[in-house]
Amino acid sequence: MPSTPEGFIEGPAFSRPFKLLATVIVGGCAIWLGQLWSAGALGSARSSGLGWFLAGMALMVWTWFSIMTSTTRLDDKGLHQRWIWDKHMALDDLAFGKLIRIRGLDWLVAPRLYARTLMGKFAVFYAASPQMLAEFERLVEELRKARAL
């Protein structure tokens, strides 16, 4: 359980610079697609070329939207992350945790918690806020101490 007075902690999964980078990439791809289409490089609306490009663009937009709205929550029930598909892992089931991060680039590349259950199921939870990162570090340390017993 989180060490906060409220009994839970919630924060963005991805940093603002990462969100900005994702926006620039997806926006640039949308502009490029529009230019290709207006130049007639994708063929007619009935040809499959445009359909494939639109399908790829739809996947990029869905991923971008998920990055913009994704939040991570730690409460007495477990870890939760709203993402392309929502992730959940109960704290009682946790057997192992490892914090994966690139020190010095936390502002861009969100640190993540690799969590595994006793049954071998695993999930990765992202954290952009320093408070959530501190809770992840505390959780990893508690799991390490529990394994040592």
N, C-alpha and C positions, 0 to 999 in steps of 0.2 A: 504494500500500500504506500502511496506517496507520502512524503514527510511534510506536506502542506497542511495548514489548518483546515482547509476546505475538504480535504480527503481525496482530491483529484487535482490533476494538472493537465492543461490542454494548451496546445500551441500549434503554430504553422509547421507543416512538415518540410517546407522548402523556403529558402531565404529569398529576400527581395531581389538581390542581384541575379539569382538563378531564374526567378520568375521573369525578370526583364530579359535575360538571355533567351529563354524559351519563347517569349513574345516576339523578339526580333527574328528568331529563326523561323517560327511558324508564319509570321507576317511576311517575311522575305519570300518564303516558299509560295504563299498565296499570291503575292504580287507577281512572282515569276510565272506561276500557273496562268494568271490572268493575261500576262504578256504573250505567253505561248499560244493561248487560245485566241487572242485577238489577232495574232499574226497568222493564224490558220495552221500552225505547226502541229496541232493535235488532231486534225481531221475534222470531219463533220460531227454533229451532235449524235448521230446514229452509230458512228464508229466506236469500237471498243476502246480506243486510245484515250479518249476523254473520260470515259467511265472509270478506267483504272486510275487515272490521275485524280479524279474526284474522290474515289474511294480512299486512296492514300492520303489525300488532304483531309478527308473526314476523320481518319484515324489520328492524324496529327493534331487536329483541332480538339478532339476528345481528350487526347493526352495532355494538351495544353490546358484545357479547362480543369482537368483533374489536378494538375500541378498548381493552378491558381487557387483552388478551393480545398486542397488536401490539408487535413489537420490530424494531429496525433494526440491521443488522450491516454493517460494512465490513471486508473482509479482502482477501487477495491475489487472490481470484477476482472480487471486485466488490462492488457494493452489493446488499443483500438486505433486504426488508421483509416480515415476516409480517403479513398484513392480510386484508381480505375475500377478496381473491385475492392470492396471494404475488407479489411483484415481485422481479425480478432484472435487474441490468445489469452486464455485465462492464466492468472498468476499462479494458481495452484498447480497447473500443469507444467510450468517452466522447469527445465532441468539444466539449461545452459544458456548463457548470454555472452556475447562478445560485442564490444563497441568498435565499429570500423569507421575510421576518420582519417582525413589528410590534414594534419596539424598545419595551421597557417592558412588553409584554404576553407575553413569552416564557414566563412562568409559566402562562399560560392557553392561548394560541394557539401551538401547536408550530411552531417554525421548520421550513421545508422546503427541500429541495434539489431544484430543477428540473434534471434531467439529460437531455441529448439525445445521441444517437449520431451517427456520421457518416452513417448511412442515414436520419436524421430521426426515428427512434423516440425517444419521450420517456417519462419516468416521474418521479413526484414521491415523494421519500422524506422522512418526518417524523423529527424528532429532538427529544427532550425533555431529554436529558442534556447538560450543558455540555461534557463530553469529546467526545461525538459532534458537537456543534455546532462545536467547535474543529477537528475533523477535516474537517467539511464546508467550513469556511472555508479550510483549507489546500488541500483538493482543488480548490476553485474558483480559488484563486490559481495553483496549478500548471497548471490548464487554460488560464487566461488567459495565462500566460507561454508555454505551448506554442503557442498560437495566434499569439502575437506573433512567433515565429520564422518 
